[in-house]
Structures are given as structure tokens and as C-alpha cells.
Amino acid sequence: MSAAKGVAIGIDLGTTYSCVGVFQHGKVEIIANDQGNRTTPSYVAKIDDPVVEADMKHWPFAVVGDGGKPKIKVEYKGEDKTFYPEEISSMVLVKMKEIAEAYLGQTVSNAVVTVPAYFNDSQRQATKDAGVIAGLNVLRIINEPTAAAIAYGLDKIKSGENETS
């Protein structure tokens, strides 16, 4: 199956929680994870953000610099490892992909990913890179408010309420 064919999922890659949905039977279905929750925790940020600097004191992992880029230091499979934010994001994306595949009973390779509106170009590119690392063909990166507006507009069109002024 080529990357252009097959089902495409929508992933809301959030800074606190992420979720995954699929359009089927005329509506978007938000898919529950293996714990039965429709959201899955996720958190990635820049090391020099004052809020992050304050929060780091309370995290059960360390954040270390690597040539000006943050790496998250954790114990992973019994060893100390460090990961770039893109790698952490890709792990979240892989989890969302797996949730969708378990629900749909088929392999998923295409996704549209929403990101916070305040993400800059480098954060958007890092999200695309995370998608590649996760084995996803990221069709588009969309701001969360834009995605909400699109969904609202589609619902209006579907219900026949859309009027032009």
C-alpha cells in the first residue's frame, strides 16, 4: 500500500495531552487508548522557557543541554538514556498510531497533526521530523484553532446551517 492510500488519522499532539481520531461513518471518532481514556499524557518543551526552568525542579527526570538543544535524561529499559524532544514527540506519535491501528484493525501511515497555535517554524518542523521518526507520512500540520474552525464549518455545512452574508 502506498503512502497516499489508506486511512488517514488526525492526531492532536498536545503539550499536556494528545489524542487521536479518525473520520468514519460520517463523523469523527476520538479513539480511546488501552486504558479506555480518549487522551494520553504528553509533554515536550524548550529548555530555556522560564516556565520549563521552574517546572524542571519537580520532574522525575533531568533535562540536559546538548549543543544548545535540550535532551531529556531518563532511565529507559534499565539504562540512563537521553532523548531529543523530536524523539519524545515521535514516541507520543507512535503511541497515537498504535491506538488507531488497534481500533481500526489495520496499518496506518498517513496523519494530519495539530499543534498549538504558538508553535514557531522550528517547532512545526520538529513535529514533522517526529512524524518521520514515528513512521508517519504527515500530510499536514494544522494549528489547533484552525482545526477547530474547520470542524465547526464542516458541521455547519453538513447540517445545512451554513449561510453566506
CORQUI-V177619 format. One record per residue. N is the residue number from 1. RES is the residue in one small letter. SS is DSSP state (H for helix, E for strand, L for the rest). Layout:
((N	RES	SS) (N	RES	SS))
//
This chain:
((1	m	L) (2	s	L) (3	a	L) (4	a	L) (5	k	L) (6	g	L) (7	v	L) (8	a	E) (9	i	E) (10	g	E) (11	i	E) (12	d	E) (13	l	L) (14	g	L) (15	t	L) (16	t	L) (17	y	E) (18	s	E) (19	c	E) (20	v	E) (21	g	E) (22	v	E) (23	f	E) (24	q	E) (25	h	L) (26	g	L) (27	k	E) (28	v	E) (29	e	E) (30	i	E) (31	i	L) (32	a	L) (33	n	L) (34	d	L) (35	q	L) (36	g	L) (37	n	L) (38	r	L) (39	t	L) (40	t	E) (41	p	E) (42	s	L) (43	y	L) (44	v	L) (45	a	L) (46	k	L) (47	i	L) (48	d	L) (49	d	L) (50	p	H) (51	v	H) (52	v	H) (53	e	H) (54	a	H) (55	d	H) (56	m	H) (57	k	L) (58	h	L) (59	w	L) (60	p	L) (61	f	L) (62	a	E) (63	v	E) (64	v	E) (65	g	E) (66	d	E) (67	g	L) (68	g	L) (69	k	E) (70	p	E) (71	k	E) (72	i	E) (73	k	E) (74	v	E) (75	e	E) (76	y	E) (77	k	L) (78	g	L) (79	e	E) (80	d	E) (81	k	E) (82	t	E) (83	f	E) (84	y	E) (85	p	H) (86	e	H) (87	e	H) (88	i	H) (89	s	H) (90	s	H) (91	m	H) (92	v	H) (93	l	H) (94	v	H) (95	k	H) (96	m	H) (97	k	H) (98	e	H) (99	i	H) (100	a	H) (101	e	H) (102	a	H) (103	y	H) (104	l	H) (105	g	L) (106	q	L) (107	t	L) (108	v	L) (109	s	L) (110	n	E) (111	a	E) (112	v	E) (113	v	E) (114	t	E) (115	v	E) (116	p	L) (117	a	L) (118	y	L) (119	f	L) (120	n	L) (121	d	H) (122	s	H) (123	q	H) (124	r	H) (125	q	H) (126	a	H) (127	t	H) (128	k	H) (129	d	H) (130	a	H) (131	g	H) (132	v	H) (133	i	H) (134	a	L) (135	g	L) (136	l	L) (137	n	E) (138	v	E) (139	l	E) (140	r	E) (141	i	E) (142	i	E) (143	n	E) (144	e	H) (145	p	H) (146	t	H) (147	a	H) (148	a	H) (149	a	H) (150	i	H) (151	a	H) (152	y	H) (153	g	H) (154	l	H) (155	d	H) (156	k	H) (157	i	H) (158	k	H) (159	s	H) (160	g	L) (161	e	L) (162	n	L) (163	e	L) (164	t	L) (165	s	L))
//
